[in-house]
Amino acid sequence: MTIENITISGISVWLSVDQLREYSSDRSRIETRQEFLCYYKLSEPTAMIIGELFKDDSNKPILFNSVDTALAFAKNELERRLK
């Protein structure tokens, strides 16, 4: 997991990016996919609560193809929201 603290409009925001994992088809193991989820939080994330998940208009999690893509999206989206 990648965690980054940024400041937008004077507000400290924590971003967490985690690689997507899912059960194998036979449910015997957890497999890692080459997709990432991104979360944001206005206080430092904890092991239990890492933040609010970025979702699309259909309320489905937005999947990113890299950590950098997720962080760039989060920064742009939060700049728009926190104006």
N, C-alpha and C positions, 0 to 999 in steps of 0.2 A: 504494500500500500504506500502511496505517495501522499504526503501531507504538506501543504504549503499555506503560509499565512500571508495575506495581502491586505492592503488598505485601499478602500474605495470611498471617496467623499468623506474622508475622516473616520470611516467605520472599519474596524478590524474584522476580517472575514477569514475563516479557515476553510480551505478546500481539501477534500480527500478524494483520491482516485484509487479505485480498487479493481483488480482484474476479475472478470466474470468467471464464475465456476458453476458447474451443474453436475448432477448425477449422470453416470453413464447409463446407457439404455437398459442394462440389467441391474442397475442400482447398486452395484458392488463397489463402486469407487466414485470419487469426485474428479471430474476432468476440468482442466483449465482451458478457457477459450481465449482467442486473441481479440477480445473486446473488453471495454472498460466501462465502469459506472463512475459517476462523479457526484459528490455530495458537498453541501456547504453548510456552515454553522457559524454563528456569531460569537461563539466561545470555543475554547479549545476542545477538540473531539476527545471522547473517552473510548475505551474498549467496547463499551455497551452502546453508546450513542455517538455515531460518527457524523450525523447531520441529516439534512433534508436532501433527498434524491432529486436530481434534475429530471423532470418528466416532460413529455411532449403534450400537445393539445388533447390527445386521447387518454391522458393520464398514464401512459406507458413509459417506463424508464428509457431515457435516451442512451443509446450505446455508442461508444466512441472507438475508433480504431487504434488510438494510441493515448498515452498519458498526456503528451503535449497538446493533442487535439482537444482532449477533455478540459485541460487547464485553460486553453485559449477560449473555448466556448464559455466556460464558467466566468472568466474575467469579463468578457463582452456582455454576457447576460446580466451579471450583477451590476455592471456599470449602468446598464439601461434601467434596471429595477431600482437602484439606490440613488438616482438623481434627485 
